[in-house]
Amino acid sequence: MSLRFWIPTLFIIVVFGITIPAMVIGDNREDTGGGGGGSASASESDAGVGGDAGSSEAATGGGGGGATANAAGKEIFTQSCGTCHTLSDAGTSGRVGPVLDEVKPDEARVLAAIKKGGLGSGTMPANIVTGKDAQDVAEYVSAVAGK
């Protein structure tokens, strides 16, 4: 194949395969102030088992804890995920990743996607958010997607 084919092709691969995920990661690091750290393994193993997001929020928050987790999850989602994903509750209209209102993922599915990353046209980086931030996003998305 000719050089006329490879130069534009490589440019597109670099822009969509490296630049966009790097910008998303950079935005995430700036907006969250360095992340939370800590281990989310206990919450990840229990995520989505035996009920909906509302029951897990009540178990972790007590009283109004679910609303706090949803507020934090919504803010993190809007800043870190909304550039690529559409979610009506968050007011985002990304066109790269799946429309979460159509997918209606449960908490475990959201956590798995965050941990593994994605293989779509924008290639979501693995661990785009971690720890408590990832848990908050998973609780939020599973509670509002498709509603």
N, C-alpha and C positions, 0 to 999 in steps of 0.2 A: 504494500500500500504506500501511497505517496505521503510526503511530508505535509501536504495540504490537509490531509485527513488527520494525522497524528497530533499536530500542534493544537488545533481547536479541541480535539478530543481530550488531550491531557489537561488543557486549561479548564474544561468543564469538570473533569474528575477532581482537580485540585480545588476548584471553587466549591463544589457541592460536597466533596468527600472530606475536606480538611478545614476549609475556611469557615463554613457555617457552623459545624460542631464546635470549633475553637471559639467562635464568637459567643455561642450559647454558654459554653463553659466559663468563658471570661466574664460574661454578664452575671452568671450565677455566683461566681466568687466575689465580685464587687458588691452585689446587692445583698448577700447574706452575711457579709462580714467575716468570712472565713469558715463557715460551717459549724456544726455542732460537735462532731466527734462522738465517742461513746459507742456502745454496741447496740445494734438493733436486732441481734439474732433471736432473742427471746420473743420479741414482737413479731418478727418475720415468721417464726415457726408457728405461732398461734394465729397469724393473720388470716382472716376469712374463714376460720374453722367454726362451724356450728352456728352461724348467724350472720346478720348483716352488720354494716359499719356502725349503725346506731348502738347495737349491743356492745361492740368492742369499745366504742367511745365512752359509754356509760361505765364500763368496767375499768377503763384507764383514768377517766376524768373525775367521776363522781360529781353530782350536781351539774354545774354548767361546764364541765371539762370538755365535753364534746364540741360545744360551740367555740371554745378557745382553740381546740385542735383544728376545727374547720376554718377558723379565721386565719390561723397561721398557715395551714395547708393551702388555702386559697391564695394568700399573698405569695408564697413560695411558688405555687403552680403558675400564677400569672407572670412572675418575673423569670422563671427558669424554663417553663414548659409551653407557655402560651404563644410564643413566637412560632411554634411548629404545630401545636395541637389546637383544635377547636373544642371549646367547652362553653356552653351557653351561660351557665351560672357564673363563670369567671369573666365572661364578656370577651373571650379570645376567639380569634378566627384564623388560626394558623392553617396552612395548606400543605405542609410537608408530611406531618405525621397523621395517624388515624384520627377521625372525628370521634372523640370519646363519648359523645352523646349517643352515637350509633353503636359503639362497641359495648358500652355499659359494663366496664370491667369491675370485678370484685377487688377487694383490698389486696388479696394475695397476687392477683394478676398484675396489678399496678406495681407492687413491690418487685415482682419478678422482672417486669419490663425495665424498671429503674436500675435494678442490679445488673441485668444482662446487656442493656442497651437495645438498639433496634437495628434492623437491616433494611429499613425503608429507603426512600429516595434521599432523605437527609441524614441517614445513619446516626441515630441518637447515641451519644456516647454512654458507655456503661457508667454507673454510679454518678449520674449527673447531679443528684443530691444524695446525701448519705445520712445515716443515723436517724435522729428524731425528725429531721427535715423530710426524709424519705417516708417515714411513718405518717407524718402529718399530711403529706401530699396524697398518699395512698388512701388514708381515711377520708380526706376531702373528696377526691375524685370518685371513689366508690359510693359515697353518700349522695352526690349530686348528678352524676352522669346519667343522662337520659330522663331526667325529672323536670 
